[in-house]
Amino acid sequence: MKKRRRFLVPNESHGESPPVAIYHVVTRIVDRRFVLQRAEKEKFVELMRLYEEFCGVKVVTYCVMTNHFHLLIEVPPRPEEEMGDEELIERLAKVYSPFYVEQVSTWLATARAAGALDEVARLKEKFFYRMWDLSEFMKVLKQRFTQWFNKKHSRKGTLWESRFKSVLVEDGHAARVMSAYIDLNPVRAGMVDDP
């Protein structure tokens, strides 16, 4: 079984809160086939935005090509202050069914009313584990998109060539250069004249 990747997080400086880590992420379609057309790209972006909100990361810029995608993602550190039940339920509602969200809401309320704060913390950690984490964001995004794609195209099996590649990018000039590189990808490929 694969272990979770450990990502570098820039060091704290001058007693301030830890800065966000910025990553350039790339993933290719298996056999580098050209299968991502307009509908697929739109669905990918829709799912990306949903899971971006759920996971608490920020997609700074992105480019979805016909056989791969690039993302520039800010991953903040986990907040020191615990997220409230209400905010957690709002985030869950973005990616889970109303029935499941109602169940979680009931479990939390019941456990709080019973004074079972350890149970509340355990339940919330089940979801927090998947937030503020690049690997979890990419895993769920690629899984959900693959499920949608396979159903739409009546196919089975993997869609992606490999897990994903990521490079830590320094904030400031390096992040701006990487952002321009991503935005200009379709121009370099000769697909468009204007990004």
CORBELFEN-V492756 format. One record per run of one state. SS is the DSSP state (helix for helix, strand for strand, loop for the rest). FROM is the first residue (numbers start at 1). TO is the last residue. Records with the same first field share a line. If there is no record, write none. Layout:
SS = FROM-TO  FROM-TO
//
This chain:
loop = 1-20  33-37  56-57  65-67  76-84  96-97  114-116  129-133  153-159  161-164  170-172  184-184  189-195
strand = 21-29  58-64  68-75  160-160  165-169
helix = 30-32  38-55  85-95  98-113  117-128  134-152  173-183  185-188
//
